[in-house]
Amino acid sequence: MLTDKRHALIIDVLGQHNFLSLQQLMDYTDCSASTIRRDLTKLQAEGLLTRVHGGAKLVALAKEPELSTKRTQHIEEKIEIAKQAASLINDGDCLYLDAGSTTLEMIPYISATDITVVTNGLTHVEALLKQGIRTYIVGGEMKPTTMAVVGTRAVNFLRNYCFDKVFLGINGIDATTGLTTPDEREALMKEVAIQQSQQTYVLADASKFNHIHFATVKTVEPPIVITSEHGRLLGKEILETANLELLGG
């Protein structure tokens, strides 16, 4: 088992049981005691768990805010970003619109015609249909906090399509770690969307810079980050170090 997958499994099973012994973790991962000890040391250093005598217990991570809460935060920045993103859409484009509050703000500003949108955001569907936009909703498990569709079925659904442009939300952008999100299922959805796209845009207000979350979003070609004027001032050096492009340079 790959190290990243093993770490994710350890965090997942600890989330279900709170405390597990070293032997139980060995059984879950089918790995040796020395491997698990190294894993626990690394995960403890990252602040994700606490080693206790005979095993480990989970450190409670900050909960991801619900979409309804996110929609009230940094709203002026999000609208500024959404307008920039919507202006990049051309007539006839096929798009993937990620779940999230900033991508949702894009929809009223889309003026391009004859476009097709695939989305995993349940809240996005009604807004897209009101705009008269041909819309496909991804099928799979519904995540209640972000109203995002995730999981194996959703990932396989995305692999059936090719996109001219992908617009992604993100939770954190860090100079060293790059793009991160709290949920590895959402991270995987973003990675697959990127793989299926000619061009990827990441929408991020200033609050997303210098923050790291649990799951990284891996990219081959650097996506273009769309941010606000405030975000450009705060994040330009971070983006350059992280090998991420900034819209407009």
C-alpha positions in Angstrom: 0.0 0.0 0.0 1.3 3.4 -0.9 2.3 5.7 2.0 -0.3 8.4 1.2 -3.1 5.8 1.0 -2.0 4.1 4.2 -1.9 7.5 6.1 -5.4 8.2 4.8 -6.6 4.8 5.9 -5.1 5.3 9.4 -6.9 8.6 9.8 -10.1 7.2 8.5 -10.2 4.2 10.9 -9.2 6.4 13.8 -12.1 8.6 12.9 -14.4 5.6 13.3 -12.9 4.3 16.6 -11.1 7.3 18.2 -8.4 5.0 19.6 -6.7 2.0 18.1 -3.8 -0.1 19.3 -0.7 -0.7 17.4 -1.7 -4.2 16.6 -5.1 -3.1 15.3 -3.5 -0.6 13.0 -1.2 -3.3 11.7 -4.2 -5.5 11.0 -6.1 -2.7 9.2 -3.1 -1.8 7.0 -1.4 -5.2 6.7 1.9 -3.6 7.6 4.7 -4.2 10.1 5.0 -2.6 13.5 8.0 -0.6 12.4 6.1 0.9 9.4 3.1 1.8 11.5 5.4 3.5 14.1 7.0 5.6 11.4 3.5 6.5 10.1 2.3 7.5 13.5 5.4 9.6 14.1 4.8 11.5 10.8 1.1 12.0 11.3 1.6 13.2 14.9 4.2 15.7 13.6 1.5 16.9 11.1 -0.9 17.4 14.0 -3.4 14.8 12.8 -3.1 12.3 15.7 -1.7 11.8 19.1 0.5 8.8 20.0 -0.5 7.2 23.3 0.8 4.1 25.1 0.0 1.1 22.9 -1.5 3.0 20.0 -2.9 6.3 18.8 -5.9 8.5 18.9 -7.2 11.1 16.6 -6.8 14.8 17.0 -10.0 16.6 16.3 -9.6 18.6 13.2 -11.5 21.8 12.6 -14.8 21.0 10.9 -15.2 22.2 7.3 -17.8 25.0 7.2 -21.1 24.2 5.6 -21.8 25.7 2.2 -24.5 28.0 3.6 -21.8 29.5 5.9 -19.2 29.8 3.1 -21.7 31.7 0.9 -21.8 34.6 3.5 -18.0 34.9 3.8 -15.8 37.1 1.6 -18.7 37.7 -0.7 -17.4 40.8 -2.4 -14.1 39.0 -3.3 -16.0 35.9 -4.5 -18.1 38.0 -6.8 -15.0 39.8 -8.2 -13.4 36.4 -8.8 -16.6 34.9 -10.3 -17.0 37.7 -12.9 -13.4 37.2 -14.0 -13.9 33.4 -14.3 -17.3 33.7 -16.2 -15.7 36.1 -18.7 -13.3 33.3 -19.8 -16.1 31.0 -21.0 -16.6 31.0 -24.8 -19.6 30.1 -26.9 -19.8 26.3 -27.4 -17.5 25.4 -24.4 -17.9 22.2 -22.5 -17.1 22.9 -18.8 -16.8 21.3 -15.4 -18.0 23.4 -12.6 -16.8 22.2 -9.2 -19.0 22.3 -6.1 -18.3 25.4 -3.9 -19.5 28.9 -3.0 -17.2 30.8 -5.5 -18.0 28.6 -8.5 -21.7 29.0 -7.6 -21.3 32.8 -7.8 -20.0 32.4 -11.4 -23.3 31.2 -12.8 -25.3 34.5 -13.0 -22.4 36.1 -14.9 -22.1 33.4 -17.6 -23.1 35.1 -20.9 -21.6 32.5 -23.4 -24.2 30.6 -25.4 -24.5 26.9 -26.4 -22.4 25.7 -23.6 -22.5 22.4 -21.7 -21.8 22.2 -17.9 -21.0 19.1 -15.9 -21.1 19.7 -12.1 -20.8 17.8 -8.9 -22.5 20.7 -7.0 -26.1 20.0 -6.2 -26.8 23.7 -5.4 -25.4 24.6 -8.9 -28.0 22.7 -10.9 -31.1 25.0 -10.3 -29.0 28.2 -11.0 -27.6 26.7 -14.2 -31.0 25.6 -15.5 -32.4 29.1 -14.8 -29.7 30.4 -17.1 -30.9 28.0 -19.8 -27.6 26.1 -19.7 -27.4 22.4 -20.7 -26.5 20.7 -17.4 -25.2 17.3 -16.3 -25.1 16.4 -12.6 -22.5 13.9 -11.5 -23.9 10.8 -9.8 -22.5 9.4 -6.5 -22.4 10.0 -2.8 -23.7 13.4 -1.6 -21.5 15.2 0.9 -23.9 17.1 3.2 -21.6 19.9 4.3 -20.6 21.1 0.8 -23.5 19.6 -1.2 -20.8 18.0 -3.4 -21.1 14.6 -5.1 -18.1 12.5 -4.4 -16.9 8.9 -4.3 -15.9 6.2 -6.8 -19.0 6.5 -9.0 -18.6 10.2 -9.3 -14.9 9.8 -10.3 -15.8 7.2 -12.9 -18.6 9.5 -14.2 -16.1 12.3 -14.8 -13.7 10.1 -16.7 -16.4 9.8 -19.5 -16.0 13.4 -20.5 -13.5 15.9 -21.9 -13.7 19.6 -20.9 -12.5 22.7 -22.6 -12.2 24.4 -19.2 -12.5 23.4 -15.6 -13.3 25.8 -12.7 -12.4 24.5 -9.3 -12.9 25.7 -5.8 -10.1 25.2 -3.2 -9.6 25.4 0.6 -5.9 26.1 0.9 -3.0 27.3 -1.2 0.5 27.1 0.4 3.9 27.8 -1.1 5.3 24.4 -0.2 2.2 22.1 -0.3 0.3 23.7 -3.2 -3.4 23.1 -3.4 -5.2 21.4 -0.5 -8.7 20.5 0.7 -10.0 18.9 3.9 -11.6 15.8 2.1 -9.5 13.4 0.0 -12.7 12.4 -1.9 -13.1 16.0 -3.1 -9.4 16.2 -3.8 -9.7 13.1 -6.1 -12.7 14.7 -7.9 -10.6 17.8 -8.6 -7.6 15.8 -9.8 -9.7 13.8 -12.2 -11.4 16.9 -13.5 -8.0 18.5 -14.1 -6.9 15.4 -16.0 -9.9 15.6 -18.3 -9.5 19.3 -19.1 -7.7 21.4 -21.7 -7.4 24.3 -19.2 -7.9 24.4 -15.4 -8.7 27.5 -13.4 -8.7 27.6 -9.5 -10.9 30.2 -7.9 -9.4 31.4 -4.5 -10.1 34.5 -2.4 -7.4 35.9 -0.2 -8.4 33.8 2.8 -7.2 30.6 1.1 -3.6 31.6 1.0 -1.1 30.3 3.6 -3.5 27.6 4.6 -2.9 23.8 4.5 -5.6 21.1 4.7 -5.5 17.4 4.9 -5.6 16.3 1.2 -3.4 17.6 -1.5 -4.7 18.2 -5.1 -2.0 16.9 -7.5 -1.5 18.6 -10.8 0.8 17.9 -13.8 0.5 21.2 -15.6 0.1 24.3 -13.3 -3.5 25.5 -13.2 -4.3 29.2 -13.5 -5.4 30.8 -10.2 -8.1 33.5 -10.3 -8.2 35.7 -7.3 -9.2 39.1 -6.1 -7.1 42.2 -6.0 -6.5 41.5 -2.3 -5.6 38.0 -3.1 -3.1 39.1 -5.8 -1.3 41.2 -3.2 -1.2 38.4 -0.6 -0.7 35.4 -2.8 1.6 36.3 -5.7 4.8 35.1 -4.1 3.1 32.0 -2.7 1.8 31.1 -6.2 5.3 31.6 -7.8 6.9 29.3 -5.2 4.2 26.7 -5.6 4.5 26.7 -9.4 1.0 28.0 -9.9 0.1 30.6 -12.5 -1.8 33.8 -11.7 -4.5 35.0 -14.1 -3.0 38.0 -15.9 0.5 37.4 -14.5 
